[in-house]
Structure formats: C-alpha cells, structure tokens
Amino acid sequence: MVDADGIVALVPHEHGLVALRDVEGVTPVRYDPDGELPEEAAAAQVLVPPFLATSAAVALTEKLPELKLVQLLTAGAEAWVGRLPDGVALSDCRGAHGGATAEWILATLLAVYRHLPRFVHAQAEGRWDYHQTEELAGKRILIVGAGDVAENTVARLTPFGARATLVGRRARDGVHGIDELYDLLPDHDACVVIVPLTDATRGLIGKRFLAAMPDGSVLVNAARGPVADTDALAAALATGRIRAVVDVTDPEPLPSGHPLWSVPGLLLTPHVGGSVPLATERAFRVAAEQIAAFAAGKRPPNLVEDGY
C-alpha cells in the first residue's frame, strides 16, 4: 500500500499542507480543483476533495492512476458512494462538524420556540409585538440519527432542560431502532433528523412521517435535502399544523419562486450548519488522522467504502 518513499496526498488548499506536513510517510501536494493537476498527481495515492465537493469532483479520480483513498472533509458521502474505481477506498470526516451542527440545531430550536423570526419581522415593521412565547425547557426531542452530531446535540439540549430520545439504524443501549420511529413520533414535541443520505433514508420525511408528528410540533432537517419529500413537506406546512426548520433543501440551492420560500411555519437557512471559521481546520485534523492510518498500512477509522 505504501512504498519506500511514502505516499503523495493531494489537498485542495493550504490547510491541508499544514495538517499533513508532520504525518509520517505522507507528502502533501496542493492542487487546484478547477485547474490542471500538478505532475505529482500521477503518483498520488490519496485525494482530498474540496469541502462540500459535488459529484463533479468524482471525475478527478479518473485522472489519478495510483489512487487508493479518497478522504472527504465532510461527514456526508452520498456524492461518492458507489462511484469510485475498483480498489479505491472512501473515508469521511465524521467527528469534525458535529459540534457546529449541533449548535445550529440548538439555535434554531430556540429561535422557533422563542418566536424570534416573528419578532424580527415586527422590528422591521416598527411594531411592538408583545406576546407570550414557548420555551425549550421540558420539550421532548426525538433525534433520528445516533452518531457524532446526535451526541453533540444531546450534550447541548440537556442543560436547557429538554429531554432527548435517540433513534438509530438498529436498537442498542440508549438508542431505539428505526423500526420504532412511527410509534415514537407522536410522543415528541420536535424531531431532529441527522441521518446520512442513502437509499434507505431518501424520502424518509414523507407523508406518513409528517402525519405522525403531533400538532404544533417542529421538524428540524439537518441531514440532506432529499431525505425529505419536498412536496410532502410543503403541503404539511401549508396546513399550519406543524412547523419546520431546514438547513438543506431539494433542490439545492433553492430556486427563486419555490414554494418553500413562502410556506408558513418554516425557518430556512442555506446549508450553513457546519459553516463556521474553524470548520476547515477541524476537518483537516480528522482527515490527517485518517490519512495517517492509511499511510501506516491500517484501515482509516472513518472508512465508508472498503477498496482494499
């Protein structure tokens, strides 16, 4: 897997050079994702795509004859799964963005329950809109997805007096199985969805899911846009029965004139849950750990697809 001179790892910017410069057996080389590849690319065994790289970046793998590992800077890997050449492994960046995303989840739940969007509109109109709001304390929060983001979300919800219930692919200690989802939804004030986009989760937030949510409850989609059936979500919100917060949409970016821009009860942000100043530094810290394991002849801990 690793020759006597070590391996070449292509990185998209300066952060990668800094993060990998002290990793034994690895020579980081910067490349321009939109330009010509450097001559070292012919020997590169590791490719780090840009942050939030689209499926178009997959084409780079066809230009790297020695490629053995694609190391992502995001936890989402849907653009890459099943699309890499034989013998090429895929590793994600699980653990890098959980804190920032959980902070966004907490912030938006607080915004909804304390009616901050309504107060912002009132301020813009010069109206003193005094009224009683809701509160996060005592709310029952169902979290669909039981990984790093979920753990960080629970840690932030607990001091506010909210009670969290976790749902994962399979039942285990402290986590309900996905087969229990529709029994759990009616008993919770909010549902936070933070699952990866797979064939099994595409369209998960559909008519049945939304119908099972109780009146006045809040949906938070911090996963991927296609995890929700957009038409079903828009229709449910139009009734005024439930509310929602989404950081992701389908399509994305959301085009002008789309119903989600004006549907009632929706707080929408433009995929910024993990977009904070230290996001890249944290991502490369995790990426460096994965690449170091690869360079040492080990399996990267965040392996998504095994190309070995």
N, C-alpha and C positions, 0 to 999 in steps of 0.2 A: 504493500500500500504506500509506503514511504521510502524514497530512495536515499542514497547516502548523503545527498546534498539537501535533503529536506524537501518541502513542498512549496509551491507557489500558490498564494491565495489572492484572488482578485477582489479588491474592495472599491466601493464607489466614491469614497471621499476621505479626507484627512483623518477623520475619527478612526477609521479602520486601520490606517497606518500606525497610529498611536497605540491602539488597543492590541495590535498583534506584534508589535516590534519586539517584545520580550518573550513571545511564545516560542519555546524551543522547537526547532525543526521546521519553522514556518517563515517564509519570506513574503511579506505583504507587498502587493503591487497595486497602485491606484489605476483605475480605468475610467473612461468616460462612457456611461451607459448609452449615450446618444451619439457617440463618435466612433472612431477607429480604435480597435483593441490594440494594446501595446504588444510588442513582439514576445514578451514573456507569456502571453496568453496561450501560446502553442504548448506550453508545458504545465499550465495551471491545472491543479487537481481540485481546487476549491473556488467556488464562485459565491460571492455575497451580493445579491441583488440590492437595488436601492430600497429604501423604506417605502412601504406600500406600493411596491412594484406591481404593475398589471401583468396580465398574461402575455403581453407583447415581449416582456423581458425573458420569457421562456426561450425565445428564439436564440438568445445568446448561447445557450447550451450547445447548439449545433455547430458553433464555431470553436469549441474547446475540446479537442480530440482526447485529452488526458483527464478530463473532468471526472471526479469521483464523488464529490459532495457539493450540494447547494445548501448554503447556510442562510436562512432568512433572518431579517431584522424585525419581523412581525410574528405574532402568535398564529395569525390566520395563514393557512397554507393552501386554500382552495384553488388558487390560480395555478398551482404546481403539481398537486396530487394527480398521479396517473399520466403525467405529461413529460416525464423525464426519460432520457435514453436508458437502455438497459445498463446496469452496473453503476448507475448514479444514485446516491442516497440523498435524502432530503431531511433537513433538521430545521425546526422552527425556533422561535425566540421566546418560548414560554418562560415566564418569570421576570421579563423586562418591563412589561407595561401594566401589570396587574394593579399596582398602587395608583397610578394616574387614572386608569379607567374606573376603578372603584371610587375614587374621589369625584369623578364626573357623575357616577350613579348617585352618590350621596347628595351632591349639589343639586341635581335635577329633581330628585325626590323632595328635597327641602323646598325647592322653588315651587313645585306643584302644590305641596301641602300648605305652604305659607302664602300661596296666591301671588307670588312675585311677578309673573307675567301680567296679571291684571293690574297690579299697582304700577308697573312700568307704563302700561297704556294710559292709566289715569294721570300719571305725572306728565306724559307727553301732551295730554289734553287739558292740563291745568285743573283737574278735578280732585277734590279731597274725598277719596272713596273709602271712608272708614267702614269696616265690617269685620266680623269675627272670622278668623281663618281656621284651618285644620292644623294638626301637628304630626310630626313623625313619631313621637313617643307613643308607644303602645301599638304601633302598626305591626301587622303580621306580613312579612315579606317572603314570598316564595322565590327562590333563586334557582333557575333552571340552568344547570352547568355547575360542576363542583370542582373546578380546578383553581388555578392561581388567582384569577380575578374574583372568583367566589369567596375564597379565603380572605382576600383583602377587603371585599365588600362587607363581609360579616364583621370583621375587625372594626370597621368604621361605623356600622349601624348600631352595634351593641352599646356604645356609650350614649347613644341618643334614646335608648330605651325601646328600640324596635326589636322584634323577635324574628329571626330568620329560619327558614326551612330550606334545606338543600335537596336538589334532585339531580341525579347523575344517570349515566347510561345503565348502571346496574346498582342495585341496593347494596349498601355496606354500612358499617358502623357510622351513624350520624348522617347518612345520606339515603334518601328514598330513591327507588328505581324509576326510570322514565315511564314504566307501565302504570305507575300510580298518579301520573300527572293530572289526569282529568278528575280524579277524586279529590286532589289537593287544591286545585284552582278555586273552587267556590268558597273555601275557608280562609282565603288570604286577601288582604287589602291591596296588595301590589304584587306584580310578578316581574322579576328581572330576568331577562333572557341573555345568556352569555355563552352560548354554545358555538362550536365551530360550524362552518357551512359544509355539510356533507349531503349525500343523497338522502340520508335518514332525517336530517333536520331541515331540508329545503321545504318551505311552506308550512313549517311546524305551527307558526302563529296563523292559523286559518279560522274558518267559520266556527268549527267545533271548539277550538281553544278559546276564542273570544267570547263565545256564548257561555262558556263555563265560568268566566270571570264574573264576580258579583257586581251589582250596580254600584257605581261610584268608584270602582277600583282603578288602579293605574298600571298600565303596561309600560315596561322600560325595555327597549331593544338596543342592547349594546353589543350585539353579535355581528351579523351581516345582513344587508338588506333583504336578500332572497330567503332568509329564514322566516320572513313574514310574507303572507299573501297580501300584496299592497291593496288590491281591490277590496278584499275582505276587511282589512284594517280601516280603510277609508269609510266603508259602509257602516262599520260598527261605531266609529267615532261620530259619524253624521247623525246617529240616533241620540247622541248625548248621554248614552247610558254608561260609558266608560271613558277614561282619559288615557293619554299615552305620551311617552317621551321617546324619541328615536334619535339616535346619532348616526344611523345608517338607513339607506333607502334603496328601493329597487324600482326604477333605475337610479344610478348614482354617477355624477351629480344629478340632483332632481331638476328636471327641466322647468322652465318658466311656464306658468299656467297649469301645472299639475295640481290635481285636487288636494294633495297633502299640504300645499301651501296655505290653503284657506279653510280646511276642515276644522270644525270646532274641537276644543279639548286636546289639541296637540301642541307639544313643545318640541321643536325640531332644531337640532344642531348639525353642522356639516362635517360629520365624521372627525370630531376633534377630541374624542375621549382620551386618547393616548398622546395627543399632540401637545407636548409641554417641552420647555427648554432642555431638560436633561434626558429626553426620550432616546435620542441617538446615542448618547454616552452609555446609558443603561443597556441599550440593545447590543452595542458592541462589546460590552462587558460579558453579557451572556454568550454572544457569538464567539468570543475569544475562548471561553470555556469549552464550547462545543468543538471548535477547530483544534484546540489543544488536545482533546481526547482523540480526535481523528488522527492527528499527527503522531500520537503515541501508539497508534495501532489499536485503539479502543473504539467502542461504539459511542457516538455522541449521546449524552443522556436525553436530549430532546428529539431523538430520531422519530420522524413521521413515516418515512418510507425507507426500507432497508434495501440498498442497492448492492450490498456486499455479497 
